[in-house]
Amino acid sequence: MTIYNFDEIIDRKRTDSIKWSKKHLKEKFNEENSIPMWIADMDFKAAQPIIDALISRAEHGIYGYGHKSEEFLESAVNWQKKRNGWDIEKEWILFTPGIIPALNFIVKTFCNKGDKVIIQSPVYYPFLNIITSNECHIANNPLIYDKGEYTINFAELERIAKDSRTKLMFLCSPHNPVGRVWTEAELKQLGEICIKNNVLIVSDEIHSDLIFHPNHHTPFGKISEEFRMNSIVCTSPSKTFNLAGLQVSNIIIPNERIRNELNHKLTTIDIDPGSFASVAQIAAYNEGEEWLEQLLTYLAENLDFIDRFVKERMPKVKLIKPEATYLAWLDFSNLGLSDLELQQLMQKKAKVALDDGFIFGAGGELFQRINFACPRSLLQQALESIEKSLNGIA
Ligand SMILES: Cc1ncc(COP(=O)(O)O)c(C=O)c1O
């Protein structure tokens, strides 16, 4: 058994990391030396089998065109079976170099100009840009936030879904940034509303391997035959195994007609996994579980650390404890600040680079999102800086 050391500080400044780039920190957060706790990747080394497989592939020395090999597809099929008990077939999988490209192509394929796509804000903000940059409209069904808990507004969803211009729903499952793992009952109710109104469900399950006990992820397509035939499930090893820079994702579409339509659009740019993407996914899905289990334990401890810290040292701030993801959602609304004042406080006084809640759409105001996939010492440093910046305010 390999024991991984997630406490190890690894300097990412000399790599091409966007999270740690001085230029980005300066442009986005006004301070090139701020502690980067924003974009969703991890400051941890990948699982050893992935590193070994990539080194071995690099040493081969020939880096020509790749393809979706049987082994690549089988690794995704076996992963769904192993982690979620979902039986999928190799033929159902389309490759894209990330979920964002997939969502873009999905809108281009299934919407006409002026059509509407449902989202539930506050939500992963590129959803908003993808819809509007494809000349479609956002049909927002804001999540209900009550006593620190988030739920779906089903009555409003039904009203929005009934509009004949509503063609798609982008479901974030689990939900970034509020950290909800939707229960099977919630997904059923949501799916029934969409299917009844001919709204195709696009379930973005990129965070679905990062679930905290005792929560349990339900793949949308696993719920029933009807749900399987009316959905597109977007999956990827990139968040789970910290492979975002290798650009690999698996778009699962059991319905042949829907799959062919999307595939037809995708073939216009002729994409196949690059050699490193393939090798990394195969190693991750086939040999990465030992690392993942240790990662989940470490992340859960980091989350407990934040929970204790916030309760004891920043009692006016409220942590919305995520059921999944390594992103925590902090409610600063009790401080009496405006969004701009809160932003300035984090950027100029705390010098911690967090994502402003308002970028996630309506309902995100006066929140900040913190990425806690980093060594605990760095997390502690960031929280202490935030605590100090609140001196005299909270
Ligand atoms: C919900 C969600 N979808 C998609 C992505 C990005 O996916 P990709 O890097 O595969 O384009 C992220 C990254 O944070 C995310 O949180």
The ligand as an SDF file (V2000), in Angstrom:
LIG
                    3D

 16 16  0  0  0  0  0  0  0  0999 V2000
  -19.4060   21.9480  -12.4730 C   0  0  0  0  0  0  0  0  0  0  0  0
  -18.1710   22.0640  -13.3430 C   0  0  0  0  0  0  0  0  0  0  0  0
  -18.2490   21.7150  -14.6260 N   0  0  0  0  0  0  0  0  0  0  0  0
  -17.1590   21.7840  -15.4340 C   0  0  0  0  0  0  0  0  0  0  0  0
  -15.9450   22.2360  -14.9480 C   0  0  0  0  0  0  0  0  0  0  0  0
  -14.7690   22.3730  -15.8730 C   0  0  0  0  0  0  0  0  0  0  0  0
  -14.6430   21.2730  -16.6630 O   0  0  0  0  0  0  0  0  0  0  0  0
  -13.4880   21.0930  -17.7110 P   0  0  0  0  0  0  0  0  0  0  0  0
  -12.2140   21.5700  -17.1040 O   0  0  0  0  0  0  0  0  0  0  0  0
  -13.5180   19.6290  -17.9760 O   0  0  0  0  0  0  0  0  0  0  0  0
  -13.8900   21.8890  -18.9240 O   0  0  0  0  0  0  0  0  0  0  0  0
  -15.8320   22.6050  -13.6160 C   0  0  0  0  0  0  0  0  0  0  0  0
  -14.5610   23.1160  -13.0750 C   0  0  0  0  0  0  0  0  0  0  0  0
  -14.4670   23.6220  -12.0130 O   0  0  0  0  0  0  0  0  0  0  0  0
  -16.9730   22.5130  -12.7820 C   0  0  0  0  0  0  0  0  0  0  0  0
  -16.9330   22.8510  -11.4860 O   0  0  0  0  0  0  0  0  0  0  0  0
  1  2  1  0
  2  3  1  0
  2 15  2  0
  3  4  2  0
  4  5  1  0
  5  6  1  0
  5 12  2  0
  6  7  1  0
  7  8  1  0
  8  9  2  0
  8 10  1  0
  8 11  1  0
 12 13  1  0
 12 15  1  0
 13 14  2  0
 15 16  1  0
M  END
$$$$
